[in-house]
Amino acid sequence: MKQLAPAVWTHDIVAEGFPTLSAVVLTPRLAIVVDTLTGPRDMDPVREFLAAEAGRRRVVVVNTHHHWDHVFGNAAFEGADMIAQRACPRLIQSQLQGGDESLRLPPPEGVPLPNITFGDRLTYSDEAETVHLIHTPGHTEDSLVVFLAASRMLLGGDVVEWPLPNFSQRSGAEEWVRTLRQLKQLPVDVIVPAHGPAMDKQLIDANERYITSVYEAVAAAKAAGAGRGALELPPARFLAAGVAVDEVYEAAHRGNLLWAWDEV
């Protein structure tokens, strides 16, 4: 466990090449676990940390969205309150039944569904911290972020990502850009994505620029006659100078190009 702020710790793994993060927020009354990674065993360090540090706090689990690398460890907290946006339980069930493009085999322990859901916003007010769960669609229809008002920190799930975001919601680009522009209005100093390092608001700008420019470039290429598999649009064209992209994100970028080609 790594401490990011006086009341915020993180635990990260590598999931199929992607650095992937779970976070713990301790308030006077609550121990809030944000995302549960790819299986219950991934969460052993978090459970050990809670056993040592949470005391009598009530454990609350937040799923930032339904994708397997954020919810498949839910069984590590069987019996705890599990919170998500309203669409999340349905989308987890669809994923488990093979109806989602991010399908993976679930862990033997199963995947308990969120038992508390909300629409646009859910707020926990505690003595030292106010925690806002905010619906932020775009990456998926059920995506949410966790805004820690006193800490001026945003736990961004997959709404923001570094070095580039992954497209996964059909016809979601415009909604995603609207979400990012709204997030820029929040009084935050640090943004912690589920994939990538903690950064400032430049992360939001980088994601917005990538999404809009990829769709524009793919639309222009398609209009000029480029085939789906013949898009010569390297990631460096859409990223700031000097941003490194490894093989995992090279592949993610190629997938994004195909995703955009299908939509424009």
N, C-alpha and C positions, 0 to 999 in steps of 0.2 A: 504494500500500500504506500502510495506517495501523497504527501500533504501538499495541496495546492494553495490553500488559504486556511485561516484559523479553524474553520468548521467544515472544510471540504477535503476529501481524500479520493484518490483514484486507484484503480487496478486495471492493468491492460494486458491483453494477450495478442497473439497474431492469429487471425482467422482467415485461412485460405490466402495468406499473403497480405491481408489488410490489418494494420494496427487497429485494435478495437478496444474501446474503453468502457468500463463501468465506474460509477462514482458513488460516493457516500457523503451525505450532508447530515451533520449532527446539529439539531436545534435543542433547546432545553427539554422539549417533550418528545421529539421525534428523531428516529434514525431513518433517513430516506435513502433508499438504494435506487439508483437510476440505471436501469438496464441490467440484464442478467446474462449476457454473453451467449455462448453456444451450447452450454450444458451445465448441469448442477456442479460438476467438479471444478469448472472454471471459477465458481464463486466461493471455493473453500477459503481463499485468503480474506474475502469480504466477511464471511461468516465468523472466521477467527477474530477478525478485527472487531466485529460487533460484539462478540462474546467478551472481549477484553475492554471495550470502550463505550458501548452503548448503555450499559447499566440498565435502568428501568425504562428507558425510552421505548416508545412503541415503534416497531419496525413497519415501514411503509415502502412498498416496491412500486416504482414507476416504470412502465414500458413506454419508451419514446415513440415506438411504432412497432408494427407486427413482424418485421423481418426476423428471420431465424437467429441471426447473430445478436439480437437484442432481447429475445424472449425465451430461448430454449433452455436457459438456466432457471426459469421460474420455479421449478420444483424444489430448488434449494431453499425456498422460503414458503413452503406449503403451510397454509393457515394464516399467512400475513395478508393484510390489505394489499391488493394489487390494483393499481390505478392506471388508466389509459384513456385516450380519447374514445368517444362513443363507437366509432367504427372498428376499433382494434380487435375485440373478441371475434367478430365475424370474419375479419381478414386473417386472423391466426387460424381459425377453423378451416378457411378456404386453403390456406397454405399447407396445412397438415393433410388435406384431402387431395392435394395435387393441383389446385386451381390457381396457384400463384407462381409467377415466373422465378421467384427466389426459393423454390422448393428444395429442401434438404430433409434427410431422414431425421425424425425427432429422437431425442434421447430415450432410453428405456423407461425412465421415470415419468415420461409424459410431459406435457406442457400445460400446467394450470392456466386457465384464462383469467384475465383481469376481472375482478368482482365489483369494482367501483369505476364508473365511467362518467364522462362529462362532455359537454358540447364545445364551447369556445374557451372557457377559462375556469380553473379551480385554484383557490388560494388557501394556503395554510399560514395563519398568522401566529407567530410565536414571539416570546419575549425579545429575543435577540435577532430574529430573522423573519422576513416575510417571503414565502416561497410561492411563486406563481407558476402554475402549469398552463401553458398557452398553446392552443391549437394553431399549428403552422403548416398547413397543407402545401404540397408541391412535390417533395421527394416521394411521399405517399399521401393518400387522403387522410390518414389518421396521425400524421406526424405531429409531435409536440416538442416544445422546448421547456426547460426549467430555468426560470429567471429568479435569481437570488438578489432581492432588492438591496439589502444592507451590504452585501458583499460586492455588489455591482458586477455580478458574474452571470454568464449565460451558459448553461449546459445544453449544447445544441443538437444532440442526437445526430441524425444524418441530414438535417436541414442545411447544415453547412459542413464542408469537408475540405481537406487539404491533401494533395495539391489541386484536386478537381472533384466535383460532385459526380455521383452516379445517378443516371436517369432511371426511373423505375415506375413512374405513374403515367399512364396514357393520357395525353392531352393535358399534362400538368404543368407545362413550362410557364405559361402566363401566370397561373396561380402561384407558382413557386417564386417568380420574380416579384409579384405583389407582396408575398410573405417576407422576402428578404428586405424589401424597402420598408416594410413596417417594423422589422426587427431593428433597423438602423435608428429608429426613433427611441429605443429603450436606452436608459442611462446605464450602460455597461462599459466596463473597462477591459474585461477579460472574457473571451469566448472559448469554450472548451468543446470541440467537436468530438463525436464518438470515434472518428477516424482522422487522426492528425494531431498536431501540437496545439497547445493553447496559444491564442493570438488575440490581437485587438480587432476593431471593427473592419480593418482592411480585409479580413477573411470574408466578411459579407460582401464587400465590393468585388472581391475576386470571384466569388461564386456567381454573383449576378452577371458580371462581365462574361464569364465562361458560358453560362446558359444562353444568354441572348446572342452572343456572337456565334456559337456553334449552330444554333437554329438558323440564323441569317446566312451563314456560310453554306450550310447544307442545302437550304432552299435555293440559293443561287447556283450551286453546283448541279442540283437536280434539274433546275430550269434550263441549264446549259447542256443537258443531256447526259450527265454523269450517272452511271449505273450504281445500284445499291452497294455493290462490292468494289467500286472503283473510286472511292472518295479519297483524294490525295490532300488530306487536311490534318497535318501533324499537330500534336498537342501544343507544341511550342508556339504555334500561331495564336493560341487562345489564352496563354499564360504570361505572367509578367517575366521580364528578362531575368535569367538566372535560376528560374524555378526548375528543379530536377524532377523528372518523372521516371520511376522504375518500371520494370516489366509488368507488374500488376496494374499500375495505373495507365500504362500504354494500352493494355488490353481493355481496361475500363473505358478509356477514351474511344477506342474503336467500337465498342459496344454502344457508346453514346451516339456516335455518328450514325450507326444503323438505326438506332431508336428514333433519332431525329428524322432521318430519311423516310421512315414509315409514316411520319406524322405531317411533314410539310407538303 
